[in-house]
């Protein structure tokens, strides 16, 4: 039986960091990116953030279904 060749796959991270006010799809119906602190470690023992953004922001969240 021939030896199996191992394939090494390289992962390239193309994601953009989510930041308040970052660039988004320039349409009036597309929401601005907004990050709002809800809980902080020093006050409630955890960090929780409310994130508002559309799927046309930064790295698309709905790919590959975005165009299907």
PATI-590056 format. One record per residue (C-alpha): residue in three letters; chain; x, y, z; residue number from 1. Coordinates in nm, 3 decimals, m for minus. Layout:
// PATI-590056
+--------+--------+---------+---------+---------+-----+
| residu | chaine |       u |       v |       w | num |
+--------+--------+---------+---------+---------+-----+
|    ALA |      A |       X |       Y |       Z | NUM |
...
+--------+--------+---------+---------+---------+-----+
END
This chain:
// PATI-590056
+--------+--------+---------+---------+---------+-----+
| residu | chaine |       u |       v |       w | num |
+--------+--------+---------+---------+---------+-----+
|    UNK |      A |   0.000 |   0.000 |   0.000 |   1 |
|    UNK |      A |   0.151 |   0.340 |  m0.097 |   2 |
|    UNK |      A |   0.231 |   0.588 |   0.177 |   3 |
|    UNK |      A |  m0.022 |   0.869 |   0.221 |   4 |
|    UNK |      A |   0.098 |   1.220 |   0.153 |   5 |
|    UNK |      A |   0.006 |   1.468 |   0.421 |   6 |
|    UNK |      A |  m0.148 |   1.794 |   0.299 |   7 |
|    UNK |      A |  m0.060 |   2.100 |   0.500 |   8 |
|    UNK |      A |  m0.319 |   2.371 |   0.460 |   9 |
|    UNK |      A |  m0.236 |   2.728 |   0.538 |  10 |
|    UNK |      A |  m0.504 |   2.947 |   0.689 |  11 |
|    UNK |      A |  m0.496 |   3.317 |   0.605 |  12 |
|    UNK |      A |  m0.705 |   3.535 |   0.836 |  13 |
|    UNK |      A |  m0.861 |   3.815 |   0.629 |  14 |
|    UNK |      A |  m1.098 |   3.940 |   0.896 |  15 |
|    UNK |      A |  m1.111 |   4.304 |   0.992 |  16 |
|    UNK |      A |  m1.127 |   4.399 |   1.359 |  17 |
|    UNK |      A |  m1.474 |   4.525 |   1.449 |  18 |
|    UNK |      A |  m1.439 |   4.888 |   1.558 |  19 |
|    UNK |      A |  m1.687 |   5.159 |   1.643 |  20 |
|    UNK |      A |  m1.746 |   5.372 |   1.332 |  21 |
|    UNK |      A |  m1.552 |   5.143 |   1.093 |  22 |
|    UNK |      A |  m1.620 |   5.153 |   0.720 |  23 |
|    UNK |      A |  m1.934 |   4.985 |   0.597 |  24 |
|    UNK |      A |  m2.137 |   4.953 |   0.278 |  25 |
|    UNK |      A |  m2.227 |   5.313 |   0.182 |  26 |
|    UNK |      A |  m2.606 |   5.289 |   0.156 |  27 |
|    UNK |      A |  m2.856 |   5.482 |   0.369 |  28 |
|    UNK |      A |  m3.029 |   5.159 |   0.475 |  29 |
|    UNK |      A |  m2.707 |   5.001 |   0.604 |  30 |
|    UNK |      A |  m2.648 |   5.063 |   0.978 |  31 |
|    UNK |      A |  m2.338 |   5.230 |   1.117 |  32 |
|    UNK |      A |  m2.111 |   5.009 |   1.325 |  33 |
|    UNK |      A |  m2.167 |   5.069 |   1.693 |  34 |
|    UNK |      A |  m2.004 |   4.905 |   1.996 |  35 |
|    UNK |      A |  m2.157 |   4.973 |   2.337 |  36 |
|    UNK |      A |  m2.016 |   4.837 |   2.662 |  37 |
|    UNK |      A |  m2.284 |   4.656 |   2.861 |  38 |
|    UNK |      A |  m2.077 |   4.494 |   3.135 |  39 |
|    UNK |      A |  m1.724 |   4.550 |   3.256 |  40 |
|    UNK |      A |  m1.500 |   4.309 |   3.446 |  41 |
|    UNK |      A |  m1.430 |   4.555 |   3.727 |  42 |
|    UNK |      A |  m1.799 |   4.626 |   3.789 |  43 |
|    UNK |      A |  m1.990 |   4.305 |   3.708 |  44 |
|    UNK |      A |  m1.715 |   4.044 |   3.663 |  45 |
|    UNK |      A |  m1.752 |   4.004 |   3.288 |  46 |
|    UNK |      A |  m1.712 |   4.198 |   2.967 |  47 |
|    UNK |      A |  m2.020 |   4.216 |   2.747 |  48 |
|    UNK |      A |  m2.060 |   4.435 |   2.438 |  49 |
|    UNK |      A |  m2.365 |   4.520 |   2.230 |  50 |
|    UNK |      A |  m2.257 |   4.514 |   1.864 |  51 |
|    UNK |      A |  m2.471 |   4.671 |   1.591 |  52 |
|    UNK |      A |  m2.366 |   4.620 |   1.228 |  53 |
|    UNK |      A |  m2.495 |   4.496 |   0.896 |  54 |
|    UNK |      A |  m2.366 |   4.196 |   0.703 |  55 |
|    UNK |      A |  m2.194 |   4.429 |   0.452 |  56 |
|    UNK |      A |  m1.944 |   4.542 |   0.716 |  57 |
|    UNK |      A |  m1.577 |   4.442 |   0.706 |  58 |
|    UNK |      A |  m1.540 |   4.072 |   0.632 |  59 |
|    UNK |      A |  m1.886 |   3.955 |   0.523 |  60 |
|    UNK |      A |  m2.058 |   3.746 |   0.789 |  61 |
|    UNK |      A |  m2.285 |   3.569 |   0.539 |  62 |
|    UNK |      A |  m2.034 |   3.453 |   0.275 |  63 |
|    UNK |      A |  m2.076 |   3.247 |   0.057 |  64 |
|    UNK |      A |  m2.456 |   3.280 |   0.086 |  65 |
|    UNK |      A |  m2.421 |   3.653 |   0.028 |  66 |
|    UNK |      A |  m2.454 |   3.613 |  m0.350 |  67 |
|    UNK |      A |  m2.661 |   3.293 |  m0.374 |  68 |
+--------+--------+---------+---------+---------+-----+
END
